[in-house]
């Protein structure tokens, strides 16, 4: 998954510590994803979209986990940066 993400997003387009920061987590099964790490991160950086990227997702969909809204999708469905 990490290699697929790096092919999709140029390393020079990845920025840190902005006022809006998107989270990309990888999971084989998005419905069993544990959002504890994202919860900690979102306490520090509350603004941004949260994605769960999985090769098993055929069509993007939204789900709630730990009171956060996630977009489950495949790498090809991530927005362009």
MOPAC internal coordinates of N, CA, C and O (Angstrom, degrees):
PM7 1SCF
backbone

  N    0.0000 0     0.00 0     0.00 0    0    0    0
  C    1.4474 1     0.00 0     0.00 0    1    0    0
  C    1.5256 1   111.20 1     0.00 0    2    1    0
  O    1.2310 1   120.08 1   137.05 1    3    2    1
  N    1.3191 1   117.45 1   -42.95 1    3    2    1
  C    1.4593 1   119.54 1  -178.13 1    5    3    2
  C    1.5270 1   110.71 1   -61.33 1    6    5    3
  O    1.2310 1   119.92 1   138.21 1    7    6    5
  N    1.3224 1   117.76 1   -41.79 1    7    6    5
  C    1.4655 1   120.45 1   178.08 1    9    7    6
  C    1.5209 1   110.88 1   -61.96 1   10    9    7
  O    1.2310 1   120.16 1   139.42 1   11   10    9
  N    1.3286 1   117.31 1   -40.58 1   11   10    9
  C    1.4637 1   121.03 1   179.03 1   13   11   10
  C    1.5295 1   110.72 1   -64.19 1   14   13   11
  O    1.2310 1   120.07 1   139.84 1   15   14   13
  N    1.3276 1   117.48 1   -40.16 1   15   14   13
  C    1.4668 1   120.80 1   177.94 1   17   15   14
  C    1.5259 1   111.26 1   -65.49 1   18   17   15
  O    1.2310 1   120.49 1   139.39 1   19   18   17
  N    1.3215 1   116.66 1   -40.61 1   19   18   17
  C    1.4629 1   119.87 1  -179.37 1   21   19   18
  C    1.5226 1   111.53 1   -68.01 1   22   21   19
  O    1.2310 1   120.16 1   148.97 1   23   22   21
  N    1.3289 1   117.30 1   -31.03 1   23   22   21
  C    1.4617 1   119.92 1   175.22 1   25   23   22
  C    1.5281 1   110.82 1   -69.80 1   26   25   23
  O    1.2310 1   120.68 1   146.03 1   27   26   25
  N    1.3270 1   116.30 1   -33.97 1   27   26   25
  C    1.4772 1   121.68 1  -178.27 1   29   27   26
  C    1.5241 1   111.52 1   -76.13 1   30   29   27
  O    1.2310 1   120.05 1   143.13 1   31   30   29
  N    1.3227 1   117.52 1   -36.87 1   31   30   29
  C    1.4676 1   122.33 1  -175.92 1   33   31   30
  C    1.5251 1   109.44 1  -119.17 1   34   33   31
  O    1.2310 1   120.57 1   -56.20 1   35   34   33
  N    1.2969 1   116.51 1   123.80 1   35   34   33
  C    1.4552 1   121.63 1   176.63 1   37   35   34
  C    1.5280 1   109.18 1   -65.99 1   38   37   35
  O    1.2310 1   120.29 1   -44.44 1   39   38   37
  N    1.3204 1   117.06 1   135.56 1   39   38   37
  C    1.4704 1   120.58 1  -179.74 1   41   39   38
  C    1.5278 1   112.39 1   -56.20 1   42   41   39
  O    1.2310 1   120.06 1   152.00 1   43   42   41
  N    1.3258 1   117.48 1   -28.00 1   43   42   41
  C    1.4689 1   119.17 1  -179.81 1   45   43   42
  C    1.5196 1   111.67 1   -75.30 1   46   45   43
  O    1.2310 1   119.88 1   169.92 1   47   46   45
  N    1.3457 1   117.83 1   -10.08 1   47   46   45
  C    1.4596 1   121.55 1   178.85 1   49   47   46
  C    1.5236 1   113.01 1   -98.50 1   50   49   47
  O    1.2310 1   120.12 1  -172.01 1   51   50   49
  N    1.3157 1   117.38 1     7.99 1   51   50   49
  C    1.4593 1   121.28 1   179.55 1   53   51   50
  C    1.5264 1   107.96 1  -100.71 1   54   53   51
  O    1.2310 1   121.21 1   -58.95 1   55   54   53
  N    1.3241 1   115.30 1   121.05 1   55   54   53
  C    1.4601 1   121.20 1  -177.16 1   57   55   54
  C    1.5254 1   109.92 1  -121.94 1   58   57   55
  O    1.2310 1   120.90 1   -23.36 1   59   58   57
  N    1.3142 1   115.88 1   156.64 1   59   58   57
  C    1.4509 1   121.63 1  -178.37 1   61   59   58
  C    1.5216 1   109.80 1  -126.14 1   62   61   59
  O    1.2310 1   121.20 1   -24.90 1   63   62   61
  N    1.3304 1   115.31 1   155.10 1   63   62   61
  C    1.4710 1   122.68 1   174.67 1   65   63   62
  C    1.5136 1   112.61 1    58.16 1   66   65   63
  O    1.2310 1   120.63 1  -128.85 1   67   66   65
  N    1.3030 1   116.40 1    51.15 1   67   66   65
  C    1.4617 1   122.21 1   173.17 1   69   67   66
  C    1.5212 1   107.91 1  -101.59 1   70   69   67
  O    1.2310 1   120.07 1    -6.55 1   71   70   69
  N    1.3179 1   117.47 1   173.45 1   71   70   69
  C    1.4631 1   119.62 1   179.15 1   73   71   70
  C    1.5306 1   111.48 1   -75.32 1   74   73   71
  O    1.2310 1   119.70 1   160.45 1   75   74   73
  N    1.3096 1   118.18 1   -19.55 1   75   74   73
  C    1.4624 1   122.62 1   176.48 1   77   75   74
  C    1.5243 1   106.91 1  -131.63 1   78   77   75
  O    1.2310 1   120.65 1   -58.51 1   79   78   77
  N    1.3084 1   116.36 1   121.49 1   79   78   77
  C    1.4547 1   120.57 1  -174.28 1   81   79   78
  C    1.5178 1   109.84 1  -131.87 1   82   81   79
  O    1.2310 1   120.36 1   -58.54 1   83   82   81
  N    1.3128 1   116.91 1   121.46 1   83   82   81
  C    1.4555 1   121.27 1   177.56 1   85   83   82
  C    1.5281 1   109.71 1   -84.15 1   86   85   83
  O    1.2310 1   121.22 1   -32.52 1   87   86   85
  N    1.3171 1   115.27 1   147.48 1   87   86   85
  C    1.4592 1   122.17 1   178.94 1   89   87   86
  C    1.5251 1   108.19 1  -111.32 1   90   89   87
  O    1.2310 1   120.75 1   -48.08 1   91   90   89
  N    1.3195 1   116.17 1   131.92 1   91   90   89
  C    1.4572 1   121.55 1   175.21 1   93   91   90
  C    1.5222 1   107.59 1  -121.96 1   94   93   91
  O    1.2310 1   120.87 1   -65.57 1   95   94   93
  N    1.3153 1   115.95 1   114.43 1   95   94   93
  C    1.4617 1   122.59 1   176.76 1   97   95   94
  C    1.5217 1   107.88 1  -111.76 1   98   97   95
  O    1.2310 1   120.25 1   -33.28 1   99   98   97
  N    1.3011 1   117.12 1   146.72 1   99   98   97
  C    1.4649 1   122.04 1   178.16 1  101   99   98
  C    1.5257 1   109.23 1  -108.30 1  102  101   99
  O    1.2310 1   121.15 1   -43.22 1  103  102  101
  N    1.3213 1   115.40 1   136.78 1  103  102  101
  C    1.4595 1   120.22 1  -179.75 1  105  103  102
  C    1.5246 1   108.92 1  -153.82 1  106  105  103
  O    1.2310 1   120.70 1   -41.97 1  107  106  105
  N    1.3085 1   116.26 1   138.03 1  107  106  105
  C    1.4606 1   119.63 1   175.79 1  109  107  106
  C    1.5198 1   109.75 1   -66.69 1  110  109  107
  O    1.2310 1   120.17 1   138.78 1  111  110  109
  N    1.3278 1   117.28 1   -41.22 1  111  110  109
  C    1.4653 1   121.45 1  -179.91 1  113  111  110
  C    1.5310 1   108.86 1  -122.89 1  114  113  111
  O    1.2310 1   119.63 1   -80.41 1  115  114  113
  N    1.3308 1   118.31 1    99.59 1  115  114  113
  C    1.4711 1   121.01 1  -177.89 1  117  115  114
  C    1.5224 1   114.09 1   -59.49 1  118  117  115
  O    1.2310 1   119.93 1   151.58 1  119  118  117
  N    1.3340 1   117.74 1   -28.42 1  119  118  117
  C    1.4603 1   120.38 1  -178.34 1  121  119  118
  C    1.5260 1   112.45 1   -73.41 1  122  121  119
  O    1.2310 1   119.65 1   165.48 1  123  122  121
  N    1.3206 1   118.27 1   -14.52 1  123  122  121
  C    1.4662 1   121.99 1   177.87 1  125  123  122
  C    1.5298 1   111.59 1  -111.40 1  126  125  123
  O    1.2310 1   120.79 1  -162.91 1  127  126  125
  N    1.3173 1   116.09 1    17.09 1  127  126  125
  C    1.4548 1   122.61 1  -178.73 1  129  127  126
  C    1.5316 1   110.71 1   -69.47 1  130  129  127
  O    1.2310 1   120.14 1   -44.32 1  131  130  129
  N    1.3274 1   117.34 1   135.68 1  131  130  129
  C    1.4650 1   122.26 1   176.86 1  133  131  130
  C    1.5274 1   108.37 1   -98.94 1  134  133  131
  O    1.2310 1   120.33 1   -63.06 1  135  134  133
  N    1.3033 1   116.98 1   116.94 1  135  134  133
  C    1.4644 1   122.97 1  -172.70 1  137  135  134
  C    1.5282 1   114.11 1   -90.29 1  138  137  135
  O    1.2310 1   119.07 1  -165.50 1  139  138  137
  N    1.3132 1   119.38 1    14.50 1  139  138  137
  C    1.4757 1   120.43 1  -176.81 1  141  139  138
  C    1.5297 1   112.35 1   -59.10 1  142  141  139
  O    1.2310 1   119.77 1   137.10 1  143  142  141
  N    1.3213 1   118.05 1   -42.90 1  143  142  141
  C    1.4740 1   120.37 1  -179.49 1  145  143  142
  C    1.5244 1   110.79 1   -66.42 1  146  145  143
  O    1.2310 1   120.43 1   140.67 1  147  146  145
  N    1.3273 1   116.78 1   -39.33 1  147  146  145
  C    1.4671 1   120.29 1   177.92 1  149  147  146
  C    1.5216 1   110.16 1   -65.86 1  150  149  147
  O    1.2310 1   120.10 1   142.77 1  151  150  149
  N    1.3186 1   117.41 1   -37.23 1  151  150  149
  C    1.4633 1   121.28 1   177.63 1  153  151  150
  C    1.5261 1   110.65 1   -59.54 1  154  153  151
  O    1.2310 1   119.82 1   135.91 1  155  154  153
  N    1.3040 1   117.95 1   -44.09 1  155  154  153
  C    1.4706 1   121.97 1   177.89 1  157  155  154
  C    1.5246 1   109.89 1   -63.63 1  158  157  155
  O    1.2310 1   120.73 1   134.58 1  159  158  157
  N    1.3231 1   116.21 1   -45.42 1  159  158  157
  C    1.4578 1   120.87 1  -179.81 1  161  159  158
  C    1.5315 1   111.18 1   -63.16 1  162  161  159
  O    1.2310 1   120.12 1   135.59 1  163  162  161
  N    1.3209 1   117.38 1   -44.41 1  163  162  161
  C    1.4627 1   121.16 1  -178.47 1  165  163  162
  C    1.5279 1   112.46 1   -67.88 1  166  165  163
  O    1.2310 1   119.54 1   158.03 1  167  166  165
  N    1.3152 1   118.49 1   -21.97 1  167  166  165
  C    1.4629 1   120.56 1   172.99 1  169  167  166
  C    1.5231 1   110.41 1   -67.18 1  170  169  167
  O    1.2310 1   120.05 1   150.52 1  171  170  169
  N    1.3368 1   117.51 1   -29.48 1  171  170  169
  C    1.4594 1   122.43 1   177.99 1  173  171  170
  C    1.5269 1   112.12 1   -87.90 1  174  173  171
  O    1.2310 1   120.63 1   140.67 1  175  174  173
  N    1.3161 1   116.40 1   -39.33 1  175  174  173
  C    1.4740 1   123.20 1  -177.74 1  177  175  174
  C    1.5209 1   108.69 1  -130.25 1  178  177  175
  O    1.2310 1   119.38 1   -95.23 1  179  178  177
  N    1.3282 1   118.78 1    84.77 1  179  178  177
  C    1.4644 1   121.03 1  -171.77 1  181  179  178
  C    1.5274 1   115.46 1   -73.16 1  182  181  179
  O    1.2310 1   119.16 1   158.59 1  183  182  181
  N    1.3127 1   119.21 1   -21.41 1  183  182  181
  C    1.4632 1   120.80 1  -175.00 1  185  183  182
  C    1.5248 1   111.16 1   -93.97 1  186  185  183
  O    1.2310 1   121.19 1   -42.33 1  187  186  185
  N    1.3290 1   115.33 1   137.67 1  187  186  185
  C    1.4616 1   120.93 1   176.14 1  189  187  186
  C    1.5094 1   111.28 1   136.36 1  190  189  187
  O    1.2310 1   120.98 1   -12.53 1  191  190  189
  N    1.3166 1   115.73 1   167.47 1  191  190  189
  C    1.4559 1   121.84 1   177.77 1  193  191  190
  C    1.5197 1   109.64 1   -90.00 1  194  193  191
  O    1.2310 1   121.05 1   -26.37 1  195  194  193
  N    1.3106 1   115.60 1   153.63 1  195  194  193
  C    1.4658 1   121.60 1   178.95 1  197  195  194
  C    1.5198 1   108.72 1  -122.11 1  198  197  195
  O    1.2310 1   120.96 1   -58.24 1  199  198  197
  N    1.3219 1   115.77 1   121.76 1  199  198  197
  C    1.4594 1   122.09 1  -177.69 1  201  199  198
  C    1.5208 1   110.19 1  -114.53 1  202  201  199
  O    1.2310 1   121.21 1   -36.85 1  203  202  201
  N    1.3224 1   115.29 1   143.15 1  203  202  201
  C    1.4621 1   121.85 1   167.57 1  205  203  202
  C    1.5220 1   105.00 1  -115.25 1  206  205  203
  O    1.2310 1   120.63 1   -64.69 1  207  206  205
  N    1.3049 1   116.40 1   115.31 1  207  206  205
  C    1.4572 1   121.61 1  -176.63 1  209  207  206
  C    1.5212 1   108.95 1  -100.78 1  210  209  207
  O    1.2310 1   121.45 1   -49.96 1  211  210  209
  N    1.3339 1   114.82 1   130.04 1  211  210  209
  C    1.4603 1   120.35 1  -176.74 1  213  211  210
  C    1.5231 1   110.04 1  -146.79 1  214  213  211
  O    1.2310 1   120.41 1   -40.41 1  215  214  213
  N    1.3333 1   116.82 1   139.59 1  215  214  213
  C    1.4633 1   118.69 1   175.60 1  217  215  214
  C    1.5272 1   112.15 1   -70.21 1  218  217  215
  O    1.2310 1   120.02 1   166.61 1  219  218  217
  N    1.3274 1   117.56 1   -13.39 1  219  218  217
  C    1.4639 1   121.45 1  -178.30 1  221  219  218
  C    1.5258 1   112.90 1   -83.92 1  222  221  219
  O    1.2310 1   119.71 1   166.89 1  223  222  221
  N    1.3247 1   118.15 1   -13.11 1  223  222  221
  C    1.4710 1   120.83 1  -177.08 1  225  223  222
  C    1.5329 1   109.49 1   -83.35 1  226  225  223
  O    1.2310 1   121.05 1   -61.42 1  227  226  225
  N    1.3025 1   115.60 1   118.58 1  227  226  225
  C    1.4707 1   121.07 1   179.80 1  229  227  226
  C    1.5248 1   111.65 1   -89.30 1  230  229  227
  O    1.2310 1   120.55 1   144.36 1  231  230  229
  N    1.3307 1   116.55 1   -35.64 1  231  230  229
  C    1.4657 1   123.20 1  -179.58 1  233  231  230
  C    1.5302 1   107.56 1  -132.43 1  234  233  231
  O    1.2310 1   118.85 1   -50.29 1  235  234  233
  N    1.3344 1   119.80 1   129.71 1  235  234  233
  C    1.4714 1   120.75 1   179.82 1  237  235  234
  C    1.5312 1   111.75 1   -58.65 1  238  237  235
  O    1.2310 1   121.22 1   -34.87 1  239  238  237
  N    1.3282 1   115.27 1   145.13 1  239  238  237
  C    1.4668 1   120.69 1   175.64 1  241  239  238
  C    1.5194 1   108.63 1  -150.70 1  242  241  239
  O    1.2310 1   120.64 1   -15.30 1  243  242  241
  N    1.3228 1   116.39 1   164.70 1  243  242  241
  C    1.4721 1   122.64 1  -179.85 1  245  243  242
  C    1.5205 1   109.23 1  -104.98 1  246  245  243
  O    1.2310 1   121.39 1   -33.65 1  247  246  245
  N    1.3267 1   114.94 1   146.35 1  247  246  245
  C    1.4592 1   119.96 1   175.65 1  249  247  246
  C    1.5149 1   109.61 1  -147.57 1  250  249  247
  O    1.2310 1   121.03 1   -24.74 1  251  250  249
  N    1.3295 1   115.64 1   155.26 1  251  250  249
  C    1.4749 1   121.62 1   177.45 1  253  251  250
  C    1.5171 1   109.21 1  -105.79 1  254  253  251
  O    1.2310 1   121.59 1   -39.79 1  255  254  253
  N    1.3317 1   114.56 1   140.21 1  255  254  253
  C    1.4562 1   121.66 1   178.70 1  257  255  254
  C    1.5235 1   106.41 1  -152.84 1  258  257  255
  O    1.2310 1   119.94 1   -54.16 1  259  258  257
  N    1.3397 1   117.72 1   125.84 1  259  258  257
  C    1.4733 1   121.79 1  -177.76 1  261  259  258
  C    1.5265 1   111.16 1    53.91 1  262  261  259
  O    1.2310 1   119.68 1  -140.11 1  263  262  261
  N    1.3048 1   118.22 1    39.89 1  263  262  261
  C    1.4668 1   124.45 1   179.21 1  265  263  262
  C    1.5279 1   113.59 1    65.01 1  266  265  263
  O    1.2310 1   119.97 1  -162.98 1  267  266  265
  N    1.3160 1   117.67 1    17.02 1  267  266  265
  C    1.4590 1   121.75 1   176.51 1  269  267  266
  C    1.5158 1   109.10 1  -112.97 1  270  269  267
  O    1.2310 1   120.99 1   -35.18 1  271  270  269
  N    1.3204 1   115.71 1   144.82 1  271  270  269
  C    1.4526 1   121.05 1   176.91 1  273  271  270
  C    1.5241 1   108.60 1   -94.01 1  274  273  271
  O    1.2310 1   120.68 1   -52.60 1  275  274  273
  N    1.3249 1   116.30 1   127.40 1  275  274  273
  C    1.4568 1   122.73 1   179.10 1  277  275  274
  C    1.5155 1   109.61 1  -117.25 1  278  277  275
  O    1.2310 1   120.88 1   -28.15 1  279  278  277
  N    1.3101 1   115.93 1   151.85 1  279  278  277
  C    1.4550 1   122.34 1   170.33 1  281  279  278
  C    1.5200 1   106.27 1  -107.88 1  282  281  279
  O    1.2310 1   120.42 1   -65.39 1  283  282  281
  N    1.3137 1   116.79 1   114.61 1  283  282  281
  C    1.4659 1   121.64 1   176.97 1  285  283  282
  C    1.5233 1   107.16 1   -89.78 1  286  285  283
  O    1.2310 1   120.61 1   -50.75 1  287  286  285
  N    1.3276 1   116.44 1   129.25 1  287  286  285
  C    1.4541 1   120.03 1  -177.55 1  289  287  286
  C    1.5239 1   110.68 1  -159.09 1  290  289  287
  O    1.2310 1   120.89 1    -9.62 1  291  290  289
  N    1.3148 1   115.90 1   170.38 1  291  290  289
  C    1.4631 1   121.88 1   171.85 1  293  291  290
  C    1.5405 1   107.89 1   -89.19 1  294  293  291
  O    1.2310 1   120.27 1   -12.69 1  295  294  293
  N    1.3142 1   117.10 1   167.31 1  295  294  293
  C    1.4638 1   120.86 1  -179.78 1  297  295  294
  C    1.5202 1   110.53 1   -55.90 1  298  297  295
  O    1.2310 1   119.89 1   138.94 1  299  298  297
  N    1.3226 1   117.82 1   -41.06 1  299  298  297
  C    1.4739 1   121.19 1  -177.67 1  301  299  298
  C    1.5171 1   112.75 1   -61.79 1  302  301  299
  O    1.2310 1   119.61 1   159.58 1  303  302  301
  N    1.3405 1   118.34 1   -20.42 1  303  302  301
  C    1.4596 1   122.23 1  -177.57 1  305  303  302
  C    1.5270 1   113.79 1   -93.97 1  306  305  303
  O    1.2310 1   119.91 1   176.51 1  307  306  305
  N    1.3263 1   117.78 1    -3.49 1  307  306  305
  C    1.4653 1   119.31 1   176.99 1  309  307  306
  C    1.5186 1   109.56 1   -65.66 1  310  309  307
  O    1.2310 1   120.14 1   -35.82 1  311  310  309
  N    1.3285 1   117.34 1   144.18 1  311  310  309
  C    1.4656 1   118.87 1   178.33 1  313  311  310
  C    1.5280 1   109.94 1   -66.56 1  314  313  311
  O    1.2310 1   120.89 1   -30.72 1  315  314  313
  N    1.3031 1   115.91 1   149.28 1  315  314  313
  C    1.4711 1   120.74 1   176.82 1  317  315  314
  C    1.5164 1   108.84 1   -71.54 1  318  317  315
  O    1.2310 1   121.40 1   -33.83 1  319  318  317
  N    1.3189 1   114.94 1   146.17 1  319  318  317
  C    1.4632 1   119.41 1   179.27 1  321  319  318
  C    1.5002 1   110.29 1  -100.79 1  322  321  319
  O    1.2310 1   120.10 1   180.00 1  323  322  321

